[in-house]
Amino acid sequence: AYKPRKKEDPQPVDVTTTLDTVVAKIKYVEEPYDAVIKTSRPTNFVHLRWYPDTNARYIEKYLCDTEIVVLAESSKWAQVQIVEDGYVGFILKSNVEKLAD
C-alpha cells in the first residue's frame, strides 16, 4: 500500500538578519549620479530587485539604456531610481554605466 512520506516542518530562516547583513554593505554615494542600464544578456533587460540578492523577487524588468540615478552602492550592487517611473530598487553594479559629466 502507498504511504505518503511525512513532510518535515521547514526550518525557520532568519531572513531579517540575512537581509540586514546584505543591506548593511550598501553605502550611500556622496552625490547621486546619472547612469544608464547596460547588460550583455541576450534578453537585453535587467531585473530591478527588492533587495540586493539575485534570488530576490524583482519589481520590474528594464531594457538597456534605461536612465537611472545611482543612490547607493556596494562592491556588487547599486541601489537605483528609475528616471522614467520613479521605482527604487537594486541592480547588479556591473549593469550600471555612469554617464559623462
Backbone hydrogen bonds in HBPLUS format (Angstrom, degrees):
<---DONOR---> <-ACCEPTOR-->    atom                        ^
c    i                          cat <-CA-CA->   ^        H-A-AA   ^      H-
h    n   atom  resd res      DA  || num        DHA   H-A  angle D-A-AA Bond
n    s   type  num  typ     dist DA aas  dist angle  dist       angle   num
A0015-VAL N   A0013-VAL O   2.86 MM   2  5.60 122.5  2.20 112.7  95.6     1
A0018-THR N   A0014-ASP O   3.24 MM   4  6.53 168.1  2.25 151.8 155.2     2
A0019-LEU N   A0015-VAL O   2.74 MM   4  5.86 170.3  1.75 159.6 162.5     3
A0020-ASP N   A0016-THR O   2.78 MM   4  5.89 161.9  1.81 150.3 156.1     4
A0021-THR N   A0017-THR O   2.99 MM   4  6.14 153.9  2.05 146.7 153.2     5
A0022-VAL N   A0018-THR O   3.12 MM   4  6.43 157.2  2.17 149.1 154.7     6
A0023-VAL N   A0019-LEU O   2.84 MM   4  6.01 175.2  1.84 162.8 164.2     7
A0024-ALA N   A0020-ASP O   2.88 MM   4  5.80 145.2  2.00 140.0 149.3     8
A0025-LYS N   A0022-VAL O   3.20 MM   3  5.67 151.2  2.29 108.4 116.2     9
A0026-ILE N   A0023-VAL O   2.95 MM   3  5.36 160.0  1.99 114.3 121.0    10
A0027-LYS N   A0073-GLU O   2.83 MM  46  5.41 175.4  1.83 141.6 142.1    11
A0073-GLU N   A0027-LYS O   2.83 MM  46  5.41 159.9  1.87 146.3 145.8    12
A0029-VAL N   A0071-LEU O   3.05 MM  42  5.95 166.2  2.07 130.2 133.9    13
A0033-TYR N   A0070-VAL O   3.32 MM  37  5.38 142.5  2.47 132.3 140.3    14
A0070-VAL N   A0033-TYR O   2.83 MM  37  5.38 163.7  1.86 160.9 159.5    15
A0099-LEU N   A0034-ASP O   3.08 MM  65  5.83 178.6  2.08 134.5 134.9    16
A0035-ALA N   A0068-ILE O   2.97 MM  33  5.29 155.9  2.03 150.2 147.6    17
A0068-ILE N   A0035-ALA O   2.89 MM  33  5.29 172.0  1.89 143.5 143.2    18
A0036-VAL N   A0097-GLU O   2.93 MM  61  5.36 150.3  2.02 138.8 147.4    19
A0097-GLU N   A0036-VAL O   2.93 MM  61  5.36 156.6  1.99 160.6 166.0    20
A0037-ILE N   A0066-THR O   3.03 MM  29  5.42 144.8  2.15 139.8 150.6    21
A0065-ASP N   A0037-ILE O   2.72 MM  28  5.11 159.8  1.76 158.4 152.5    22
A0038-LYS N   A0095-ASN O   2.79 MM  57  4.71 162.0  1.82 127.2 132.3    23
A0044-ASN N   A0041-ARG O   3.10 MM   3  5.52 156.2  2.15 112.5 119.4    24
A0064-CYS N   A0044-ASN O   3.20 MM  20  5.99 137.6  2.39 151.2 147.5    25
A0046-VAL N   A0062-TYR O   2.83 MM  16  5.46 151.4  1.91 150.0 157.2    26
A0062-TYR N   A0046-VAL O   2.87 MM  16  5.46 160.2  1.91 156.6 163.3    27
A0048-LEU N   A0060-GLU O   2.90 MM  12  5.53 173.6  1.91 171.2 172.5    28
A0059-ILE N   A0048-LEU O   2.61 MM  11  5.54 162.5  1.64 165.4 171.4    29
A0049-ARG N   A0090-PHE O   2.81 MM  41  4.96 178.4  1.81 147.3 146.7    30
A0090-PHE N   A0049-ARG O   2.85 MM  41  4.96 158.7  1.89 137.3 144.5    31
A0050-TRP N   A0057-ARG O   3.20 MM   7  6.25 163.8  2.23 173.3 169.5    32
A0053-ASP N   A0051-TYR O   2.79 MM   2  5.91 123.3  2.11 119.4 103.2    33
A0056-ALA N   A0053-ASP O   2.93 MM   3  5.26 161.8  1.96 113.1 119.2    34
A0066-THR N   A0063-LEU O   3.30 MM   3  5.94 139.7  2.47 136.9 135.9    35
A0083-VAL N   A0067-GLU O   3.07 MM  16  5.67 166.3  2.09 138.5 141.7    36
A0069-VAL N   A0081-GLN O   2.88 MM  12  5.19 145.8  2.00 143.5 154.4    37
A0081-GLN N   A0069-VAL O   2.88 MM  12  5.19 150.5  1.97 142.4 152.2    38
A0071-LEU N   A0079-GLN O   2.80 MM   8  5.53 165.7  1.82 159.2 163.4    39
A0072-ALA N   A0079-GLN O   3.34 MM   7  4.97 157.1  2.40 132.3 134.2    40
A0079-GLN N   A0072-ALA O   2.77 MM   7  4.97 162.8  1.80 134.1 140.2    41
A0074-SER N   A0077-TRP O   2.83 MM   3  5.18 151.7  1.91 155.8 153.2    42
A0093-LYS N   A0076-LYS O   2.77 MM  17  5.38 173.1  1.78 133.4 135.0    43
A0078-ALA N   A0091-ILE O   2.90 MM  13  5.58 154.0  1.97 165.9 174.0    44
A0091-ILE N   A0078-ALA O   3.03 MM  13  5.58 156.9  2.08 155.5 162.3    45
A0080-VAL N   A0089-GLY O   2.84 MM   9  5.71 157.8  1.89 160.7 167.9    46
A0089-GLY N   A0080-VAL O   3.04 MM   9  5.71 153.9  2.11 155.8 164.1    47
A0082-ILE N   A0087-TYR O   2.80 MM   5  5.38 160.7  1.84 158.6 164.8    48
A0086-GLY N   A0082-ILE O   2.78 MM   4  5.07 142.3  1.92 144.8 152.8    49
A0095-ASN N   A0092-LEU O   2.90 MM   3  5.57 162.7  1.93 119.9 125.7    50
A0096-VAL N   A0093-LYS O   3.07 MM   3  5.35 156.1  2.13 118.2 117.8    51
